[in-house]
């Protein structure tokens, strides 16, 4: 494996569709409110910033778990880059620094372009959120007080992948406040938290041995399955409520087609007995969430034209 291939492996490209789901969802709502003056360059910056933050998170997780010894021979998931000797800890640290700088630069440019015409307080709020997102991406597993080792990962994922990702992109593209947008933001947040929950159910045994107390480690596998079912169902309901509140066309319910994917996923998860069998479901749920966001976007855009 070449060094370039090793870095691409470390980026964990299979996680990227999930990262884009929040931007697609929030941007679609902004688009139907002002399609003639939709700021496509801001939309592109939202996608690029999210891409960089996701890569940063993946690199930081690789570094943090390897440094703490959590990535060891007992880990069930795909081998990490540092764990497998493809990239050294020193090289990964440099990669994290470079990606942090790129994320900060791209995020700052996004805020500058997305907040044109807004007052200073809004600019400051988005700058603070951007720095917080970078810090959250790094501190999940890196450092002595890594919050991922205290069971707070689900909260961070829900906030940044859901609320901030969806509502933040919506506001930067529309310059309007709309509390209803928090409903699809909750959906994407819950689906994203469910992906992390799958990851933690897969790694529950090794995480406990490594003293990484995720939410799954605290509540146990069976309750984690119940939690998984609950947040996915609530996520679906949240967007259904949003569509009912904004209904102008039945096309807005196009996202309902993904119900079959989520139902199949839950059936499989509920029947799993061996932790390693959770692994294939991570990709399945990430792709299902991406399809959900795309069909939601298509549905509300086409529906608004009618």
N, C-alpha and C positions, 0 to 999 in steps of 0.2 A: 504493500500500500504506500503510495506517494504521500508526501506531507500535505499536499492540497487535498487529496482524498481523505486524509485523516481529519483535517479541519472541517471538511464538509460532513464527515461522519459525526464529528463533535457538535455541529450545528443542529443535529437531529431534525432534519427537514420534514419528517412526518408530523411534527408538532405545529408547523407553520399554518396550515389551513385553519386550525382552531384560533390562532392569533388574529387572522383576518376577519373572522366571523363578526367580531364586535364592530369593526370599522364599516363593514358592508351594511350591517343592520342600522347603525346610527346615521350613516351617510345617505342611505335610501330614504329615510324619513325627512332629512334635510332637503334632499333632491326634489321630492314632491311638493315641498313648500315654496321652492324658488328655482325651478328647473332652468329657467332662461338665464339666470345669473349664478348658476352653480359653479363653485370655485374648484375646478378639476385639479389644479395644481396643489390645493390644500388637501384634497382627497388623496392624491398621490403621496403627499408628505405624511399623511396619517398612516397609510399603508407601510411606507418605508420606516417610519419611526417605530411602529408596532413590530415590524420584522426585526429591526435591530434589538429592540427590548426582549423579544422572544429568544433570539440568539444569545443575547447577554445572559438571560436567565438560564439557558441550557448550559452555557460554558461555566457559569458560576456554580451551578449544581454539580457539574462534573468535578470541578475543583474542590468545592466544599466537602462533598461526600467522600472523595478520594483522600483528602487531607485528614479527615476524621476517621478514616478506616471503615466507613459504612459500605463503600464499594469494595467488596471482598469476594472470595471464592464462593460464599454462601448466597450472594445476591442472585435473584432469579431473572431479572430483566436483562435487556441487551447490554453487552459489555460497554462500559464508558471508555472514552478515549484515553484518559489518564490511567485508568485501571488496567487497560490492555497494553499500556506502554507505547501507544501510538503518538502521544503527546506528553511531554514531561510536565510536572507541576509548575516549573519555572516558565515554560512556554505558554501554558494555559493562563498563568497569571498575566503575562504580557498581552495575551489575546483578550483577556477580560478588560484590561486597561484600555486597549485600543477600541474595543467595542463600546466601552463606557463613554469614551470621548466622542465617538461617532454618534451614539445615541443622544448625547447631550447637545451636540451640534445640530443634528437633524431635528431634534425636539424643539430646540430654541428657534430654529428657522420656521418650524411649523407654528409655534406660538406667535411669532412676529407676523407671519402671513395670515394666520387664522384669526387674529384679534385686531386686525386693522379696522379702525373706526370705533373700537370699544374703549371704555375708560381704563385708567391705569390699574384699578383694583382687579379687573377681569384678567389683565395681562399677568399680574402678580400671582393670582390664584392658579392660572394654568402653568406658570413657571414652577410654582411650588409642587403642583401635581406631577409635573414632569420629573423633577428631582426625586420626589417620593417614589415614583414608578421605577426609576433607576436603582434607588436604594433598596426597594422591595425585591427587585430582580436579583440583586447581589446577596442581600442578607438572609435569603431563604435558607441557605445552607452554609454560607461563609461567615466565619467569625465565631467567637465564644458564645455570643447570644443569638445564634441563628434561630429565627422564629419557626422555621420548619421543624426543628427538633423539639418544639414545645406545643405542637398541635395547632398552630395558627395559620398554616399554609392555606387551608380552605377559605379562611376569611380574606386573606390577601388576594387570592385568585378571584374570588367573587367580586371584590371591590375593583381591582384593576382590570381584569379581563371583562367584567360585566359593566358595572356602574360607570367607571371612568372611561372605559373604552367606547361604549355605546353612547352614553350621554355626552361625553367629552367631544367625540367626533361630530355628533349632531350639533352641538352648540357652536363649535368652531366653524361649521359650514352654514349655519342658519342664523347665528347671532340672536336666537330666540330661546326663551325659557319655556319648557313644556313638561309638566310633571308626568304626563302620560308616557313619555319616552322611557321613564324609569321601568316600566313594565317589560318591554322587550329587553331592556338592559338586565333586568333580574333573570330573564330566561337564559341569556348568554352566560351570565355569571354563574348560574346554577349548573348549566351544562359543563362549563369549564371546571367548576369545582368537582363535578362528577368524574371528569377525566383524572384529576389529581387523586380522587378517592380510589379509583381503579388502580392507579399506580401504587398507592399505599396499601391496598388490600393484597396486591401481588407481593409486595415486599414486607408484609407485616412481621414475619418470623425473623428475618435478618435485621429489620429496623429495631425491633425490641431488644435483640441481642446486642445491637450497636448503640443502644440507649437513645435512639431517635424516636421520640414519643409523638408520633403523628396522631391525628384524631382517631384513625382506625385502631392504632395501638392502645388508645385509651378506652375505647368503647367495645372493642372486640369485633370479630369478623361478621357475625350474624347481625349485630346492630348496624354495622357499617353497610351491609346490604340493604337494610331497611332505610337507612339514611339515603343511600343511593337512589332507591326507588322514589323516595319522597321528594328529593330535590329535582329529579328529572320530571316528575309529574307536575310539581308546582311550577317548574320552568315552562312547561307547555301551557299550563293554565294561564300564566301571566300574559303571554302573547295573545291567547284567545280573548282575554279580557280587553287587551289593548285594541284588537281589531273590532270587537263589539262597540267599543267607545268611539271609534273613528270610522265606522262602517259606511262606505259609499258604494261598494261593489263586492260581489261574492268572490271575485278574484283575490281579494285580500286574504282569503283563507287558503291560498295555494300551499302554504307551508304545512298544512294539515297532512299532506301526502307523506311527510317524514314520520308521521305517527307510526307507520308500519316498521320503519327502521328502529325507532326507539323502543317499540314494543318487543321486537325480536331481540334487541340488545338486553332488555331487562329480563326476558325469559332465560337467556343464556346465563347472565350474571347470577340470577337467583338459583340456578342449578349447579353452579360451580362449587366443587369441593376442594380442589387443589389450587393453592394460590397462584401457581404458574399459569393456570388457564385463564387468568384475568388479562394477561399481557396482550393477546390479539384484540381484545375489546377496546383497548386504548385508541388504536388507530380507527377502529370502527366508529366509536363515539365521536372522535374528533372530526371525521369525515361527515358523519350524520349532522353534527352541529353546523358545519360549513354549508352543507346542502340546505339545512333549515334556514340559515341566514340568506342564502341566495334566493330560495323560493319565497321567503318573506319579502325580500327586496323587489323581486320581479312582480309579485302579487300586488303590493301596494302601489308600485309605479304604473303597472298596466291598469289596475283598478282605478287609479286617480285620473287616467285619461278618459275613462268612460263617463 
